[in-house]
Amino acid sequence: MSLWLLPSQATIERLALPGLSTLLGRADTLPAIEPGLDAVLAAHFGAAPPWAVLLAGKPAPTGRRWLLADLVHALPDINGARLMAIAADRPGTDPDRDAAFAALAPWLAEEGIDIAWQRDGRALLQAPADIGDPPMPAPDAALGRDLRVALPTDLRWQRRINEYQILLAQQPAIRDGRCPWNTLWFWGGGGAPLPAQRWDSADPLLSALASQATASASLHLDLRDPARLAERWHAGLRPTRATLRSADGAGWDVRRWQGWRFWRR
């Protein structure tokens, strides 16, 4: 069955797409899950993928492991801080992001962590195998949440994150408020292999997940971008047998025969 990724329910309502609210009203409602791509894939396929390995495209050398690190914006509040934005969600050229990773590279190297590549505010790291796995969720799952429930309990990782945050605060663009990316988010080291999938998506994560799929694999749609969803919907795209998941964790199973549920609006 095809999987469709949608924006949040509030965004869907604002789009006012003809017939969509009726379609969802007649569909079978699924139990809500946690927000974020990992939760959707785990609910649909049974596990979250090993993102760092997928983006690397190969196993790490002996004694090493792959991790991901994202530049993010954490907003302090009276109780701590909240994750408000992810640099990778804003692709494109940004010298300030490049400068941030250039400043971090020597500090990472002191602990045996090398930057294999960095693009759009996301870095692929090669680290010692015994560095420990920071139990941090994918950053999209932590958006808007109190960081106290998402940061690692491992004191070594707490120290690293604090040091890198202090270093970033010293960068001119961040200190002057021109660049919002004020901390580093480590994730993506865990996960499990998933069945071959094809994805219609511009997301580098989903493109990496689909890289080994054959033409016979099921095609899934990434319509989390409201503009893309509206464009495709107005062009006539409709689900007939699919699972739909919104960015906030709501879900629906859609079947063609549900159109006969005329008493549902």
C-alpha positions as CSV (number, residue, x, y, z in Angstrom):
1,M,0.0,0.0,0.0
2,S,1.2,3.5,-0.9
3,L,2.2,5.9,1.9
4,W,1.5,9.6,1.5
5,L,3.2,12.1,3.8
6,L,1.1,15.2,4.3
7,P,1.6,18.6,6.1
8,S,0.1,19.1,9.6
9,Q,-3.7,19.0,9.9
10,A,-3.8,22.7,10.6
11,T,-1.9,23.4,7.3
12,I,-4.2,21.0,5.4
13,E,-7.3,22.9,6.6
14,R,-5.8,26.2,5.6
15,L,-5.2,24.9,2.1
16,A,-8.9,24.2,1.7
17,L,-8.4,21.6,-1.0
18,P,-11.6,20.6,-2.7
19,G,-12.9,17.2,-1.5
20,L,-10.0,16.5,0.8
21,S,-11.9,17.0,4.0
22,T,-14.7,14.7,2.8
23,L,-12.2,12.0,1.7
24,L,-10.5,12.1,5.1
25,G,-13.9,12.1,6.9
26,R,-14.8,8.9,5.0
27,A,-11.5,7.2,5.5
28,D,-10.6,4.8,8.4
29,T,-8.8,6.9,11.1
30,L,-5.6,5.4,12.3
31,P,-4.2,5.8,15.9
32,A,-2.2,8.9,16.3
33,I,1.6,8.6,16.4
34,E,4.5,10.8,17.5
35,P,5.4,13.6,15.0
36,G,8.3,13.2,12.6
37,L,9.4,11.1,9.6
38,D,10.9,8.3,11.8
39,A,7.6,7.7,13.6
40,V,5.7,7.5,10.3
41,L,8.2,5.0,8.8
42,A,8.3,2.9,11.9
43,A,4.5,2.7,12.0
44,H,4.3,1.8,8.4
45,F,7.3,-0.4,7.9
46,G,8.2,-1.5,11.4
47,A,11.4,0.5,12.0
48,A,13.1,3.8,11.4
49,P,15.9,3.6,8.8
50,P,19.7,4.0,9.6
51,W,19.8,7.4,8.1
52,A,23.6,8.1,8.5
53,V,24.5,4.8,6.8
54,L,22.1,5.5,4.0
55,L,23.4,9.0,3.4
56,A,27.0,7.7,3.5
57,G,26.1,5.0,0.9
58,K,28.5,2.5,2.4
59,P,29.4,0.9,5.8
60,A,31.8,2.8,8.0
61,P,35.4,1.5,8.2
62,T,36.3,-0.9,11.0
63,G,36.3,0.7,14.3
64,R,34.3,3.7,13.0
65,R,30.6,4.6,12.8
66,W,28.5,7.1,10.9
67,L,26.5,9.9,12.6
68,L,24.6,12.9,11.4
69,A,24.8,16.4,12.9
70,D,22.3,19.2,12.0
71,L,22.6,22.9,12.7
72,V,19.4,23.9,14.5
73,H,17.9,26.9,16.2
74,A,17.1,26.5,19.9
75,L,15.1,29.3,21.5
76,P,15.6,29.8,25.3
77,D,12.5,30.1,27.4
78,I,11.7,30.4,31.1
79,N,11.9,26.6,31.5
80,G,14.9,25.8,29.3
81,A,14.9,25.9,25.5
82,R,12.9,24.6,22.5
83,L,14.0,23.5,19.1
84,M,12.4,25.9,16.6
85,A,14.0,25.4,13.2
86,I,16.4,23.0,11.3
87,A,18.9,24.4,8.9
88,A,18.5,21.4,6.5
89,D,14.8,22.5,6.0
90,R,16.2,25.6,4.2
91,P,18.4,24.2,1.4
92,G,20.6,26.6,-0.6
93,T,23.9,28.4,-0.4
94,D,24.6,29.8,3.0
95,P,28.2,30.9,3.8
96,D,27.3,31.3,7.5
97,R,26.5,27.6,7.8
98,D,29.7,26.7,6.0
99,A,31.6,28.9,8.4
100,A,29.9,27.3,11.4
101,F,31.0,23.8,10.4
102,A,34.5,25.1,9.5
103,A,34.8,26.4,13.1
104,L,33.5,23.1,14.6
105,A,35.7,20.8,12.6
106,P,38.9,21.1,14.7
107,W,36.9,20.6,17.9
108,L,35.2,17.5,16.5
109,A,38.6,16.2,15.3
110,E,40.0,16.3,18.8
111,E,37.6,13.6,19.7
112,G,38.2,11.6,16.6
113,I,35.2,12.8,14.7
114,D,35.7,13.7,11.1
115,I,33.3,15.6,8.8
116,A,32.8,13.5,5.7
117,W,30.7,16.1,4.0
118,Q,28.3,18.9,5.0
119,R,25.5,20.4,2.9
120,D,22.5,22.6,3.7
121,G,23.4,22.7,7.4
122,R,23.6,18.9,7.8
123,A,26.9,17.0,8.2
124,L,27.8,13.4,7.8
125,L,30.3,12.5,10.6
126,Q,32.6,9.5,10.9
127,A,33.2,8.9,14.5
128,P,34.9,6.2,16.7
129,A,32.7,3.2,17.2
130,D,32.9,3.5,21.0
131,I,31.8,7.1,21.1
132,G,28.3,6.1,22.2
133,D,25.0,6.7,20.5
134,P,23.4,10.0,21.4
135,P,19.8,9.0,22.1
136,M,18.5,12.0,20.3
137,P,15.5,11.7,18.0
138,A,15.5,13.1,14.4
139,P,15.3,16.8,14.7
140,D,11.9,17.0,12.9
141,A,10.4,15.0,15.8
142,A,11.7,17.5,18.3
143,L,10.5,20.7,16.7
144,G,8.7,22.9,19.2
145,R,9.5,20.5,22.1
146,D,11.2,21.2,25.4
147,L,14.8,20.1,24.7
148,R,15.1,18.7,28.2
149,V,13.1,15.6,27.1
150,A,15.2,15.2,23.9
151,L,18.8,15.8,24.9
152,P,21.0,12.8,25.7
153,T,21.4,11.6,29.3
154,D,25.0,10.5,28.5
155,L,27.2,13.1,30.3
156,R,29.9,12.9,27.6
157,W,27.4,14.0,25.0
158,Q,26.0,16.7,27.2
159,R,29.5,18.1,27.5
160,R,30.1,17.9,23.8
161,I,26.9,19.7,22.9
162,N,27.5,22.4,25.5
163,E,31.0,23.0,24.2
164,Y,29.9,23.2,20.6
165,Q,27.0,25.5,21.5
166,I,29.5,27.9,23.2
167,L,31.8,27.7,20.1
168,L,28.9,28.5,17.8
169,A,27.8,31.5,20.0
170,Q,31.3,33.0,19.3
171,Q,30.8,33.0,15.5
172,P,30.2,36.6,14.3
173,A,27.1,35.8,12.3
174,I,25.5,34.0,15.2
175,R,26.6,36.5,17.8
176,D,25.2,39.4,15.7
177,G,21.9,37.6,15.1
178,R,22.4,37.2,11.3
179,C,22.5,33.5,11.5
180,P,20.0,31.6,13.7
181,W,21.8,28.2,13.9
182,N,23.0,28.2,17.5
183,T,23.5,24.5,18.4
184,L,24.3,21.1,16.9
185,W,21.9,18.2,16.9
186,F,23.4,14.7,16.7
187,W,21.3,11.9,15.4
188,G,20.8,9.2,12.8
189,G,23.3,6.6,14.1
190,G,20.7,3.9,14.8
191,G,17.9,2.4,12.8
192,A,17.3,-0.8,10.9
193,P,17.2,-1.8,7.2
194,L,13.8,-1.4,5.6
195,P,12.2,-3.1,2.5
196,A,13.0,-1.5,-0.9
197,Q,10.9,1.6,-1.4
198,R,10.4,4.1,-4.2
199,W,9.8,7.7,-3.2
200,D,8.5,10.7,-5.1
201,S,10.4,13.2,-3.0
202,A,13.0,15.9,-3.0
203,D,14.0,15.1,0.6
204,P,17.6,13.8,0.6
205,L,16.7,11.3,3.3
206,L,13.9,9.7,1.3
207,S,16.1,9.8,-1.8
208,A,18.7,7.9,0.0
209,L,16.1,5.4,1.3
210,A,14.9,4.9,-2.3
211,S,18.3,4.6,-3.9
212,Q,18.3,0.7,-3.9
213,A,14.7,0.3,-4.9
214,T,13.6,-1.5,-8.1
215,A,10.9,-0.3,-10.4
216,S,8.6,-2.9,-9.0
217,A,8.7,-1.5,-5.5
218,S,5.7,0.5,-4.2
219,L,5.8,4.2,-4.9
220,H,5.3,6.5,-1.9
221,L,4.6,10.2,-2.1
222,D,6.1,13.0,-0.1
223,L,3.6,15.8,0.0
224,R,4.6,17.6,3.2
225,D,5.4,20.8,1.3
226,P,2.0,22.6,1.2
227,A,2.7,24.1,-2.2
228,R,3.5,20.7,-3.7
229,L,0.4,19.1,-2.2
230,A,-1.9,21.9,-3.5
231,E,-0.3,21.7,-7.0
232,R,-0.7,18.0,-7.2
233,W,-4.2,18.0,-5.7
234,H,-5.5,20.7,-8.2
235,A,-3.9,18.7,-11.0
236,G,-6.2,15.8,-10.1
237,L,-4.0,13.6,-7.8
238,R,-6.2,11.5,-5.5
239,P,-5.5,8.5,-3.3
240,T,-7.5,5.3,-4.0
241,R,-5.6,2.8,-1.8
242,A,-3.1,4.5,0.4
243,T,-2.2,5.3,4.0
244,L,-2.0,9.1,4.7
245,R,0.0,10.5,7.5
246,S,0.1,14.2,8.5
247,A,3.2,15.8,10.0
248,D,1.6,16.0,13.4
249,G,1.0,12.2,13.6
250,A,-2.6,11.8,12.5
251,G,-3.3,9.1,10.0
252,W,-6.0,7.7,7.6
253,D,-6.3,4.5,5.6
254,V,-8.0,5.4,2.3
255,R,-9.9,2.8,0.0
256,R,-11.9,3.5,-3.1
257,W,-15.0,1.9,-1.7
258,Q,-15.1,4.4,1.2
259,G,-16.7,6.9,-1.3
260,W,-20.0,5.0,-0.6
261,R,-19.9,6.3,3.0
262,F,-22.1,9.2,1.8
263,W,-23.3,9.7,5.4
264,R,-19.9,11.0,6.3
265,R,-19.0,14.5,5.2
